[in-house]
Amino acid sequence: MNQTLISFLSVLLLTCFSCKVENKGKSTSTLDPTPGSLLEYKPYQPDMSDIVIDRKSYHNKLYGFWLGQCIANWTGLVTEMDKIGNIGDIKTGPFYTSEDWGKPDQPNIWSGDKPSDLSPTIDFVFRVPSEVWGSDDDTDIEYLYQHLMYSNQAPELSAEQIRNGWLRHIRPEEENYLWVSNQKAFDLMKQGFLPPETSDPELNEEYEMIDAQLTTEIFGLMAPTRPELALQLSYLPIRTTARNESAEISEFYVTMHALASKVDTAKPMHWQTKWLANQAREHLSDSLYPAKMFDYVKMRYEANIPWEQTRDEIYQRYQVEQQDGYDMTSRNLYCNGCYAAGINFAASLVSWFYGEGDFKQTIKIGSLAGWDSDNPTATWGGLLGFMLGKEGIEKTFNRQFSDKYNIHRTRQNFPRAIDNFNRMAKEGVFIVDRVVQEKMNGGIHLEKNVWYIPVGE
């Protein structure tokens, strides 16, 4: 079989995920006719201990990741910054409760007396098949990183590749959809600084803000079952904008995403979600506030305290009393650090534990919990979307959704202004191909359409 025919068949296989290709000798797989899309698939002898993952199923899960993120992101935006507490000059009144779902949305801290223009009521935001999902800061940098990993043939991006990607694909002028630490890191890049200098507290005073959480979860999905490798791949992207506790919080989410391929799917979803959280907790430093926040929320959940009470206690404990070393209030920041990694981490844990793996319930609680509500919802919507897959999300809502994604709403200079989840998921599969072969020393069997992943150290 000549090289040209092998290449053609490999492309055909990865386009339809149902074709058969002989997995012998050298072969290349091309999504786009660019050098960055090429990978030579090498012969591999599986070991009995290898973890076997079906690539077609993983494609469906990656599709669910993007779809779940978009549903949750745009739903969470309805209540973003509506309720942040009553410390300082900004007073937003009592926090939302479950009773507020479906009721009129209240103004946020920037909108004066106007509610959200996304929905007049606090409810899910959907895009039907004829419509297009818009990119947002909770999804577009992950899209950028996936594009960079793919086009550079480099799952572990260099500082130069990250800087070049940011400068090419982020608009230098407003509205560029960057805030806090992302904006400061971008400004530093334009001055010639490279990651991780761009998150150096001496240069970037915003390093404790939430940005890295919502830009790096995808690295966990690029290293299925191997959180230690996912943390290696995400190390520099996380430290493009985050340091110290905020970096550790981001690594918590990356770890959960990597382990989502290892969870026992025979167990109920509430067991799976608690297992993922407890596994990721082991990465947190016991002496720092993220671990203490985790332990507090988990303790209140296990005591059967209503989620609203736990959320109110979080506000009192961390923003009023500044316990466990969380001292944002004493810094007199705008809106009392309502966009900080710490308070939003605690809020996200409320929705994760009390949502118990139910997509709708998790996103409802995340939207009502307060603070920067679109960020935790987007994170959990993506992770639960991955666990459920495309069909699982459609079954959850008993409807179909748009698969189209407008990356140029917020970013620029990509090959496609309007992309689609199917192609984005395929690109992710190609990246995992490279990670499995080059970073895990595993193998890809194109005929069986599976990955063989050696058990990590």
C-alpha positions as CSV (number, residue, x, y, z in Angstrom):
1,M,0.0,0.0,0.0
2,N,1.7,3.3,-1.1
3,Q,2.0,6.4,1.1
4,T,-0.5,8.4,-0.8
5,L,-3.3,5.8,-0.4
6,I,-2.5,5.4,3.3
7,S,-2.7,9.1,3.9
8,F,-6.0,9.3,2.0
9,L,-7.5,6.4,4.1
10,S,-6.3,7.9,7.3
11,V,-8.1,11.2,6.5
12,L,-11.2,9.3,5.6
13,L,-11.1,7.4,8.8
14,L,-10.8,10.4,11.0
15,T,-13.5,12.2,9.1
16,C,-16.2,9.6,9.5
17,F,-14.9,7.6,12.5
18,S,-16.3,4.4,11.0
19,C,-13.9,3.6,8.2
20,K,-11.1,0.9,8.4
21,V,-7.4,1.6,7.9
22,E,-4.5,-0.8,8.1
23,N,-2.3,0.3,11.0
24,K,1.0,-0.8,9.5
25,G,4.1,1.2,8.6
26,K,4.0,5.0,8.3
27,S,0.8,6.8,7.9
28,T,-0.3,10.4,8.2
29,S,-3.6,11.9,9.3
30,T,-4.6,15.3,7.9
31,L,-7.5,17.4,9.1
32,D,-6.3,20.5,7.1
33,P,-3.7,20.6,4.3
34,T,-1.2,22.3,6.7
35,P,2.1,20.9,8.1
36,G,0.7,21.3,11.7
37,S,-1.9,18.7,11.1
38,L,0.4,15.8,10.2
39,L,1.2,13.0,12.5
40,E,3.1,9.8,11.6
41,Y,1.3,6.9,13.3
42,K,3.8,4.4,14.5
43,P,3.3,0.7,15.1
44,Y,2.6,-0.1,18.7
45,Q,2.4,-3.4,20.7
46,P,-0.2,-3.0,23.4
47,D,0.5,-4.1,27.0
48,M,-2.0,-6.0,29.0
49,S,-2.0,-3.2,31.5
50,D,-2.8,-0.4,29.0
51,I,-5.9,1.6,29.3
52,V,-8.0,1.4,26.1
53,I,-10.1,4.4,25.1
54,D,-12.4,4.5,22.1
55,R,-11.6,7.5,19.9
56,K,-15.1,7.7,18.4
57,S,-16.6,7.9,21.9
58,Y,-14.0,10.5,22.9
59,H,-14.9,12.6,19.9
60,N,-18.5,12.6,21.1
61,K,-17.3,13.6,24.6
62,L,-15.3,16.5,23.2
63,Y,-18.3,17.6,21.3
64,G,-20.2,17.5,24.5
65,F,-17.5,19.5,26.2
66,W,-17.8,22.4,23.8
67,L,-21.6,22.3,23.7
68,G,-21.9,22.0,27.5
69,Q,-19.6,24.9,28.0
70,C,-21.6,27.1,25.7
71,I,-25.0,26.3,27.3
72,A,-23.6,26.9,30.8
73,N,-21.5,29.9,29.9
74,W,-24.4,31.8,28.3
75,T,-26.8,30.7,31.0
76,G,-24.4,31.9,33.7
77,L,-24.0,35.3,32.0
78,V,-27.6,36.1,32.7
79,T,-26.8,36.4,36.5
80,E,-23.1,37.4,36.2
81,M,-22.3,39.9,39.0
82,D,-26.0,40.3,40.0
83,K,-25.2,39.3,43.6
84,I,-21.9,39.8,45.3
85,G,-22.8,40.8,48.8
86,N,-23.0,44.1,50.7
87,I,-19.4,45.0,51.6
88,G,-18.0,48.4,50.5
89,D,-19.8,50.8,48.2
90,I,-21.5,48.2,46.1
91,K,-24.6,46.6,47.8
92,T,-26.5,44.0,45.8
93,G,-29.0,42.8,48.4
94,P,-29.9,39.2,49.4
95,F,-28.3,36.5,47.3
96,Y,-30.5,34.5,44.9
97,T,-32.1,31.2,46.0
98,S,-33.7,28.3,44.2
99,E,-37.0,30.2,44.3
100,D,-35.5,32.8,41.9
101,W,-35.0,30.4,39.0
102,G,-37.5,31.4,36.3
103,K,-38.1,34.8,37.9
104,P,-37.1,38.2,36.4
105,D,-33.3,38.7,36.3
106,Q,-32.0,41.5,38.5
107,P,-29.5,44.2,37.4
108,N,-25.8,43.5,37.8
109,I,-23.2,45.8,39.3
110,W,-22.5,47.5,36.0
111,S,-26.0,47.7,34.4
112,G,-27.7,50.4,36.5
113,D,-31.3,49.4,36.7
114,K,-31.3,47.2,33.6
115,P,-31.5,43.3,33.8
116,S,-29.6,41.1,31.4
117,D,-30.3,41.4,27.7
118,L,-29.7,37.7,27.2
119,S,-32.9,36.7,29.0
120,P,-35.6,38.6,30.9
121,T,-35.8,35.7,33.3
122,I,-33.2,33.6,35.1
123,D,-33.3,30.6,32.8
124,F,-31.2,28.5,30.4
125,V,-30.0,30.2,27.3
126,F,-30.0,28.0,24.2
127,R,-29.1,28.3,20.5
128,V,-31.3,26.3,18.1
129,P,-29.7,24.5,15.2
130,S,-30.2,27.4,12.8
131,E,-28.4,29.8,15.2
132,V,-24.8,30.3,16.2
133,W,-23.2,30.2,19.6
134,G,-21.0,33.2,20.3
135,S,-17.5,32.8,21.7
136,D,-16.9,34.3,25.1
137,D,-13.9,34.7,27.4
138,D,-14.9,31.4,29.1
139,T,-14.3,29.4,25.9
140,D,-12.3,31.4,23.4
141,I,-8.8,31.1,25.0
142,E,-9.3,27.4,25.3
143,Y,-10.1,27.4,21.6
144,L,-7.0,29.4,21.0
145,Y,-4.8,26.9,23.0
146,Q,-6.3,24.0,21.1
147,H,-5.5,25.7,17.8
148,L,-2.0,26.4,18.9
149,M,-1.4,22.8,20.1
150,Y,-2.7,21.5,16.8
151,S,-1.1,23.9,14.3
152,N,2.3,23.9,16.1
153,Q,2.3,20.1,16.5
154,A,3.1,20.8,20.1
155,P,0.8,19.7,23.0
156,E,3.3,21.3,25.4
157,L,3.4,24.9,24.2
158,S,6.4,27.1,24.5
159,A,6.4,30.6,25.9
160,E,7.0,32.0,22.5
161,Q,4.2,30.0,21.0
162,I,1.8,31.2,23.6
163,R,2.8,34.8,23.2
164,N,2.7,34.7,19.4
165,G,-0.7,33.1,19.6
166,W,-2.1,35.7,22.0
167,L,-0.8,38.6,19.9
168,R,-2.1,37.1,16.6
169,H,-5.6,36.1,17.8
170,I,-6.5,38.7,20.4
171,R,-7.5,42.2,19.2
172,P,-5.1,44.8,20.5
173,E,-7.9,47.4,20.8
174,E,-11.2,47.4,22.7
175,E,-13.6,45.6,22.7
176,N,-11.1,42.7,23.1
177,Y,-13.0,40.7,25.7
178,L,-10.1,40.6,28.1
179,W,-10.3,41.4,31.8
180,V,-8.1,41.5,34.9
181,S,-5.2,39.1,34.7
182,N,-5.7,38.2,31.1
183,Q,-5.7,41.9,30.1
184,K,-2.6,42.6,32.1
185,A,-0.8,39.5,30.7
186,F,-1.7,40.7,27.2
187,D,-0.3,44.1,27.9
188,L,2.9,42.6,29.2
189,M,3.2,40.4,26.1
190,K,2.9,43.5,23.9
191,Q,5.8,44.9,25.9
192,G,7.9,41.9,25.1
193,F,7.4,39.8,28.2
194,L,6.9,36.0,28.0
195,P,5.1,33.6,30.2
196,P,5.6,32.9,33.1
197,E,6.8,36.5,33.6
198,T,3.3,37.6,32.5
199,S,1.9,36.3,35.9
200,D,4.8,37.5,38.0
201,P,3.2,39.3,41.0
202,E,5.8,42.1,40.6
203,L,4.5,42.7,37.1
204,N,0.9,41.5,37.1
205,E,-1.0,42.6,40.2
206,E,-4.1,40.8,38.9
207,Y,-2.5,37.3,39.1
208,E,-5.0,36.1,41.8
209,M,-8.0,36.7,39.5
210,I,-10.1,34.0,38.0
211,D,-8.8,34.0,34.4
212,A,-6.6,30.9,34.3
213,Q,-9.4,28.7,35.5
214,L,-11.5,29.4,32.5
215,T,-8.7,29.2,29.9
216,T,-6.9,26.0,30.8
217,E,-9.3,23.2,31.7
218,I,-9.0,21.8,28.2
219,F,-5.4,20.6,28.8
220,G,-6.9,18.0,31.2
221,L,-8.9,16.5,28.2
222,M,-5.8,16.4,26.1
223,A,-4.2,14.0,28.6
224,P,-6.9,11.5,29.3
225,T,-6.5,9.4,32.6
226,R,-3.1,11.1,33.2
227,P,-3.5,14.2,35.5
228,E,0.3,14.5,36.1
229,L,0.8,14.9,32.3
230,A,-2.1,17.3,32.1
231,L,-0.5,19.5,34.7
232,Q,2.8,19.4,32.7
233,L,1.0,20.5,29.6
234,S,-0.9,23.2,31.3
235,Y,1.9,24.4,33.6
236,L,2.9,27.4,31.4
237,P,-0.6,28.3,30.1
238,I,-1.8,28.5,33.7
239,R,1.2,30.6,34.6
240,T,0.6,32.9,31.7
241,T,-1.9,34.6,34.1
242,A,-2.0,32.9,37.5
243,R,0.3,32.3,40.4
244,N,0.2,30.8,43.9
245,E,-3.4,29.9,45.0
246,S,-5.0,30.9,41.8
247,A,-2.7,28.7,39.9
248,E,-3.4,25.8,42.2
249,I,-7.2,26.3,41.8
250,S,-6.7,26.1,38.0
251,E,-4.7,22.9,38.4
252,F,-7.6,21.5,40.5
253,Y,-9.9,21.9,37.5
254,V,-7.3,20.5,35.0
255,T,-6.9,17.5,37.2
256,M,-10.6,16.8,37.3
257,H,-10.9,17.0,33.5
258,A,-8.0,14.6,33.1
259,L,-9.5,12.1,35.5
260,A,-13.0,12.3,33.8
261,S,-11.7,9.6,31.5
262,K,-10.8,7.3,34.4
263,V,-13.9,7.6,36.5
264,D,-16.0,4.5,37.0
265,T,-18.9,5.2,34.6
266,A,-20.8,2.2,36.0
267,K,-21.4,4.2,39.2
268,P,-24.2,6.9,39.5
269,M,-23.3,10.4,38.4
270,H,-23.4,11.7,41.9
271,W,-20.7,9.2,42.9
272,Q,-18.6,10.0,39.8
273,T,-18.6,13.8,40.5
274,K,-17.7,13.3,44.2
275,W,-14.9,10.9,43.2
276,L,-13.5,13.5,40.8
277,A,-13.6,16.2,43.4
278,N,-12.0,14.1,46.1
279,Q,-9.2,13.0,43.7
280,A,-8.4,16.6,42.7
281,R,-8.5,17.6,46.4
282,E,-5.3,15.6,46.9
283,H,-3.5,18.1,44.7
284,L,-4.4,21.0,46.9
285,S,-2.0,22.2,49.6
286,D,-3.5,21.6,53.0
287,S,-2.1,24.9,54.4
288,L,-3.6,27.2,51.7
289,Y,-7.1,28.6,51.4
290,P,-8.3,26.5,48.4
291,A,-8.0,23.3,50.3
292,K,-9.7,24.8,53.3
293,M,-12.5,26.1,51.1
294,F,-12.9,22.7,49.6
295,D,-13.1,21.0,53.0
296,Y,-15.6,23.5,54.3
297,V,-18.0,23.2,51.4
298,K,-17.7,19.4,51.4
299,M,-18.4,19.3,55.2
300,R,-21.5,21.5,54.9
301,Y,-22.8,19.4,51.9
302,E,-22.3,16.2,53.8
303,A,-24.1,17.7,56.8
304,N,-27.2,18.2,54.5
305,I,-27.1,21.9,54.9
306,P,-29.1,23.6,52.1
307,W,-26.9,24.9,49.3
308,E,-28.2,28.5,49.9
309,Q,-27.1,28.4,53.5
310,T,-23.7,27.0,52.6
311,R,-23.3,29.8,50.0
312,D,-24.3,32.4,52.6
313,E,-21.8,30.9,55.1
314,I,-19.1,31.2,52.4
315,Y,-19.8,34.9,52.0
316,Q,-19.7,35.4,55.8
317,R,-16.6,33.2,56.3
318,Y,-14.5,34.5,53.5
319,Q,-15.6,38.0,52.5
320,V,-16.7,39.3,55.9
321,E,-14.5,37.4,58.4
322,Q,-11.6,36.7,56.0
323,Q,-10.9,33.3,57.4
324,D,-8.4,30.7,56.2
325,G,-6.0,33.3,54.9
326,Y,-8.4,34.7,52.3
327,D,-7.9,38.4,52.8
328,M,-9.4,40.0,49.6
329,T,-11.7,42.3,51.6
330,S,-8.9,44.0,53.4
331,R,-7.4,45.1,50.1
332,N,-10.3,47.4,49.2
333,L,-10.6,46.1,45.6
334,Y,-13.3,47.1,43.3
335,C,-16.5,45.0,44.0
336,N,-14.6,43.4,46.9
337,G,-12.7,41.1,44.5
338,C,-15.9,39.7,43.1
339,Y,-13.9,38.2,40.2
340,A,-11.2,36.7,42.3
341,A,-10.2,33.0,41.9
342,G,-10.9,32.2,45.6
343,I,-14.5,33.3,46.1
344,N,-15.5,31.9,42.8
345,F,-13.7,28.6,43.5
346,A,-15.8,28.3,46.7
347,A,-19.0,29.1,44.8
348,S,-18.2,26.6,42.1
349,L,-17.8,23.8,44.7
350,V,-21.3,24.6,46.0
351,S,-22.7,23.9,42.6
352,W,-20.6,20.9,42.0
353,F,-21.3,19.1,45.2
354,Y,-25.0,20.1,45.5
355,G,-25.6,19.5,41.8
356,E,-24.6,15.9,42.3
357,G,-23.8,15.3,38.6
358,D,-27.2,16.5,37.3
359,F,-26.3,18.9,34.5
360,K,-29.4,21.1,34.9
361,Q,-29.2,21.3,38.7
362,T,-25.5,22.1,38.7
363,I,-25.9,24.9,36.2
364,K,-28.9,26.3,38.0
365,I,-27.1,26.4,41.4
366,G,-24.0,27.9,39.7
367,S,-26.1,30.6,38.1
368,L,-27.8,31.5,41.3
369,A,-24.8,31.2,43.6
370,G,-23.5,34.7,42.9
371,W,-20.3,36.5,42.0
372,D,-18.8,35.8,38.6
373,S,-21.4,33.1,37.9
374,D,-20.7,32.4,34.2
375,N,-17.2,31.2,35.0
376,P,-18.0,28.3,37.4
377,T,-21.0,27.3,35.3
378,A,-18.9,27.2,32.1
379,T,-16.3,25.1,33.8
380,W,-18.8,22.6,35.1
381,G,-20.9,22.7,31.9
382,G,-17.8,21.7,30.0
383,L,-16.8,18.9,32.3
384,L,-20.3,17.4,32.7
385,G,-20.8,17.9,28.9
386,F,-17.7,15.8,28.4
387,M,-18.9,13.1,30.7
388,L,-22.4,13.0,29.1
389,G,-21.3,13.5,25.5
390,K,-23.4,15.2,22.8
391,E,-26.3,12.8,23.0
392,G,-26.4,12.9,26.7
393,I,-26.8,16.7,26.8
394,E,-29.5,16.5,24.1
395,K,-31.3,13.8,26.1
396,T,-31.0,15.9,29.3
397,F,-32.9,18.8,27.6
398,N,-34.9,16.7,25.1
399,R,-33.9,18.9,22.3
400,Q,-31.1,19.6,19.7
401,F,-28.8,22.5,19.7
402,S,-26.7,24.5,17.3
403,D,-23.3,23.1,16.6
404,K,-21.9,26.3,15.2
405,Y,-19.5,28.5,17.1
406,N,-18.5,32.1,16.1
407,I,-14.9,32.4,17.4
408,H,-14.5,35.8,15.7
409,R,-17.1,37.3,18.0
410,T,-14.3,37.8,20.5
411,R,-11.1,36.8,18.7
412,Q,-9.5,37.1,15.3
413,N,-7.4,35.6,12.5
414,F,-8.5,32.0,12.8
415,P,-8.9,29.9,9.6
416,R,-12.7,29.9,10.2
417,A,-14.8,32.7,11.7
418,I,-17.7,30.3,12.2
419,D,-16.5,26.9,13.3
420,N,-18.5,23.8,14.5
421,F,-18.3,21.5,17.5
422,N,-17.8,18.4,15.3
423,R,-14.7,19.8,13.6
424,M,-13.4,21.2,16.9
425,A,-13.8,17.8,18.6
426,K,-11.9,16.1,15.7
427,E,-9.1,18.5,16.2
428,G,-9.0,17.6,19.8
429,V,-8.8,13.9,18.9
430,F,-5.8,14.6,16.7
431,I,-4.0,16.4,19.6
432,V,-4.7,13.5,21.9
433,D,-3.3,11.2,19.2
434,R,0.0,13.1,19.4
435,V,-0.1,13.2,23.2
436,V,-0.7,9.5,23.5
437,Q,2.1,8.7,21.1
438,E,4.7,11.3,21.9
439,K,4.1,12.1,25.6
440,M,2.6,8.9,27.0
441,N,4.6,6.5,24.8
442,G,1.3,4.8,24.0
443,G,-0.2,3.8,20.7
444,I,-3.1,4.5,18.3
445,H,-4.7,1.6,16.5
446,L,-6.5,3.1,13.5
447,E,-8.4,-0.1,12.5
448,K,-9.9,-0.6,16.0
449,N,-10.1,3.2,16.4
450,V,-8.6,3.2,20.0
451,W,-5.9,4.6,22.0
452,Y,-3.6,2.4,24.2
453,I,-2.5,4.4,27.2
454,P,0.2,3.0,29.4
455,V,-0.6,3.2,33.1
456,G,1.2,6.3,34.6
457,E,3.9,6.1,37.2
